[in-house]
Amino acid sequence: MGNDRKKDLELQHPHWENHWGDMEKITESPSEAAKLAVEKFKERGITKVLELGGGLGRDTIYIAKQGFQVYVLEYTEKGIQIIRNKARVEGLSESIIPTQHDVRNPLPFADDWFEGCFSHMLYCMAFTDEEQDLISHEIKRVLKPGGMNMYTVRNIKDPMYKTGIHRGGNMYEIEGFIINFFDETMIRKLSKGFELQHIIEFEEGALPKKLYFVILNAQ
């Protein structure tokens, strides 16, 4: 199953490159998750954050506009090009540091480098259990003690759960994209090394997507 999932994610790469290329000229509002993350970061006096899976940069741009230094990692070359261009147009090139990176590999930062980390639906990709554990371990490594890790995942109440082609576990391939849907047990498993503060249910988009917003503190 692990090797199959690794192959699944490799096959997803061209889908995402093409998808972001098709959406390059679309202007998207920031996610509700990013707005909540900014609110929580400000409450804690956090100023330097890591964003994983930046996509087209809709949340990256918003977070930077709120006065944060944002180091953003994105899987696709196209995504990084779009984020870099948007940062330049918005006059945010000094506030946004984009890097193409596969999060299945160790994060390219020193220990205790960040005060906060945010990702929106990153964990919904076709990662193996071992890869998910590595991502969480690496986030904890690069966060300062007491740093905040906030992420979202689509949950098993989502209307698209159990549709499309079953790819093992809670994963389903829908219109060419593999989505991993989470329950609370999966979230608690990923919380090793963190203090789990909150699991918040919310909705996004026209379907609507049903998600969890997870707030963790690094121990």
C-alpha positions as CSV (number, residue, x, y, z in Angstrom):
1,M,0.0,0.0,0.0
2,G,2.8,2.4,0.9
3,N,4.6,2.0,-2.5
4,D,1.2,2.4,-4.3
5,R,0.5,5.7,-2.5
6,K,4.0,7.0,-3.4
7,K,3.3,6.2,-7.0
8,D,-0.1,7.8,-6.7
9,L,1.4,11.1,-5.5
10,E,4.0,11.1,-8.3
11,L,1.2,10.7,-10.8
12,Q,-0.6,13.6,-9.3
13,H,2.2,16.0,-10.0
14,P,1.4,16.8,-13.7
15,H,-2.3,17.2,-12.7
16,W,-1.4,19.9,-10.3
17,E,1.1,21.6,-12.7
18,N,-1.7,21.8,-15.3
19,H,-4.4,22.8,-12.8
20,W,-2.4,25.7,-11.5
21,G,-1.5,26.8,-15.1
22,D,-5.2,26.8,-16.0
23,M,-6.1,28.9,-12.9
24,E,-3.2,31.4,-13.1
25,K,-5.3,34.4,-14.1
26,I,-8.1,33.6,-11.6
27,T,-8.1,35.9,-8.6
28,E,-9.1,34.0,-5.4
29,S,-10.0,35.4,-2.0
30,P,-8.1,34.1,1.0
31,S,-9.5,31.1,2.7
32,E,-11.5,31.4,5.9
33,A,-8.8,29.1,7.4
34,A,-6.1,31.7,6.6
35,K,-8.1,34.4,8.2
36,L,-8.5,32.4,11.3
37,A,-4.9,31.5,11.4
38,V,-3.8,35.1,11.1
39,E,-6.1,36.0,14.0
40,K,-4.6,33.2,16.1
41,F,-1.0,34.1,15.1
42,K,-1.6,37.8,16.0
43,E,-3.0,36.8,19.4
44,R,0.3,35.1,20.2
45,G,2.5,37.8,18.8
46,I,3.9,35.6,16.0
47,T,5.5,37.3,13.1
48,K,7.5,34.7,11.1
49,V,5.5,31.8,9.7
50,L,5.9,28.8,7.4
51,E,3.1,27.9,4.9
52,L,3.1,24.5,3.4
53,G,1.4,23.8,0.1
54,G,1.0,27.4,-1.1
55,G,-0.9,26.6,-4.3
56,L,-1.6,29.8,-6.2
57,G,-0.7,31.9,-3.2
58,R,-4.1,33.2,-2.3
59,D,-3.4,32.7,1.5
60,T,0.3,33.5,1.1
61,I,-0.5,37.0,-0.2
62,Y,-3.2,37.6,2.5
63,I,-0.9,36.5,5.4
64,A,1.9,38.7,4.1
65,K,-0.4,41.7,3.8
66,Q,-1.2,41.3,7.5
67,G,2.4,42.0,8.4
68,F,3.9,38.5,8.5
69,Q,7.1,37.2,7.1
70,V,6.0,34.2,5.1
71,Y,8.2,31.3,4.0
72,V,6.0,29.3,1.6
73,L,6.7,25.9,0.1
74,E,4.9,24.5,-2.9
75,Y,5.1,21.2,-4.7
76,T,4.8,22.6,-8.2
77,E,7.1,24.8,-10.3
78,K,4.1,26.6,-11.7
79,G,2.7,27.4,-8.3
80,I,6.0,28.9,-7.2
81,Q,6.2,31.0,-10.4
82,I,2.6,32.3,-9.8
83,I,3.3,33.1,-6.1
84,R,6.6,34.9,-6.9
85,N,4.8,37.0,-9.6
86,K,1.9,37.9,-7.3
87,A,4.3,38.9,-4.6
88,R,6.2,41.2,-7.0
89,V,2.9,42.8,-8.2
90,E,1.7,43.4,-4.7
91,G,5.0,44.8,-3.5
92,L,5.5,41.9,-1.1
93,S,8.7,40.3,-2.5
94,E,10.6,41.2,0.8
95,S,7.8,39.5,2.9
96,I,7.3,36.3,0.9
97,I,10.1,33.7,0.4
98,P,8.8,31.0,-2.0
99,T,10.6,27.7,-2.5
100,Q,9.6,24.7,-4.6
101,H,9.8,21.6,-2.3
102,D,8.3,18.2,-1.9
103,V,7.3,17.9,1.8
104,R,7.9,14.1,1.7
105,N,11.5,15.2,2.1
106,P,12.9,17.0,5.2
107,L,12.0,20.7,5.3
108,P,14.9,23.0,4.2
109,F,15.1,25.0,7.4
110,A,17.1,24.8,10.6
111,D,15.6,23.7,13.9
112,D,13.4,26.1,15.9
113,W,13.3,28.5,12.9
114,F,9.6,29.4,12.9
115,E,7.0,30.7,15.4
116,G,4.1,29.3,13.4
117,C,3.1,27.0,10.6
118,F,-0.1,26.9,8.5
119,S,-1.3,24.6,5.7
120,H,-4.7,24.5,4.0
121,M,-5.6,20.9,2.9
122,L,-2.0,19.8,2.4
123,Y,-2.6,16.6,4.3
124,C,-5.5,15.7,2.0
125,M,-2.9,14.6,-0.7
126,A,-2.0,11.0,-1.3
127,F,0.6,10.7,1.4
128,T,1.5,7.4,3.0
129,D,1.1,7.1,6.8
130,E,4.9,7.3,7.1
131,E,5.0,10.4,5.0
132,Q,2.3,12.1,7.1
133,D,4.3,11.3,10.2
134,L,7.5,12.7,8.7
135,I,5.7,16.0,7.7
136,S,4.4,16.4,11.3
137,H,7.8,15.5,12.8
138,E,9.5,18.1,10.5
139,I,7.0,20.8,11.3
140,K,7.7,20.2,15.0
141,R,11.4,20.3,14.4
142,V,11.4,23.7,12.6
143,L,9.0,25.3,15.1
144,K,10.2,27.0,18.3
145,P,9.0,25.3,21.5
146,G,5.5,26.5,22.1
147,G,5.1,27.4,18.4
148,M,1.7,27.0,16.7
149,N,0.9,24.6,14.0
150,M,-2.5,25.1,12.3
151,Y,-3.8,23.0,9.4
152,T,-7.1,22.0,7.7
153,V,-8.3,18.7,6.2
154,R,-11.4,17.7,4.5
155,N,-13.4,15.4,6.8
156,I,-15.5,12.3,6.4
157,K,-18.7,14.4,6.5
158,D,-17.7,15.9,3.2
159,P,-20.2,15.2,0.4
160,M,-17.5,13.9,-1.8
161,Y,-16.3,11.3,0.7
162,K,-16.7,7.8,-0.7
163,T,-17.3,9.1,-4.3
164,G,-14.9,8.4,-7.2
165,I,-12.4,5.6,-7.2
166,H,-11.3,4.2,-3.9
167,R,-7.5,4.4,-3.4
168,G,-7.2,2.8,0.0
169,G,-8.0,4.0,3.5
170,N,-10.0,7.2,3.3
171,M,-8.6,8.1,-0.1
172,Y,-10.7,8.6,-3.2
173,E,-9.7,9.7,-6.7
174,I,-12.2,12.3,-7.9
175,E,-11.8,13.9,-11.4
176,G,-8.1,12.9,-11.5
177,F,-7.2,14.2,-8.0
178,I,-6.7,11.9,-5.0
179,I,-8.2,13.3,-1.8
180,N,-7.6,11.9,1.7
181,F,-10.6,12.5,4.0
182,F,-9.9,12.7,7.8
183,D,-11.6,11.6,10.9
184,E,-10.7,12.7,14.4
185,T,-8.7,9.5,15.1
186,M,-6.4,10.4,12.2
187,I,-5.9,13.9,13.5
188,R,-5.0,12.7,17.0
189,K,-2.5,10.3,15.6
190,L,-0.8,13.1,13.7
191,S,-0.7,15.2,16.9
192,K,2.3,13.3,18.4
193,G,4.8,15.7,19.9
194,F,2.1,18.5,19.9
195,E,-0.5,19.6,22.4
196,L,-3.8,19.3,20.6
197,Q,-5.7,22.5,21.4
198,H,-8.8,22.5,19.1
199,I,-10.5,20.7,16.3
200,I,-13.0,23.1,14.7
201,E,-15.5,22.1,12.0
202,F,-16.2,24.6,9.2
203,E,-17.3,24.7,5.6
204,E,-15.8,26.2,2.5
205,G,-16.9,26.7,-1.1
206,A,-20.1,25.9,-3.1
207,L,-20.4,22.2,-2.4
208,P,-19.6,23.0,0.4
209,K,-16.4,21.2,1.4
210,K,-16.6,20.1,5.0
211,L,-13.3,20.5,6.9
212,Y,-11.6,20.4,10.2
213,F,-9.4,23.3,11.4
214,V,-6.8,21.9,13.7
215,I,-4.7,24.0,16.2
216,L,-1.6,22.5,17.8
217,N,1.1,23.7,20.1
218,A,4.7,22.4,19.7
219,Q,5.8,20.8,23.0
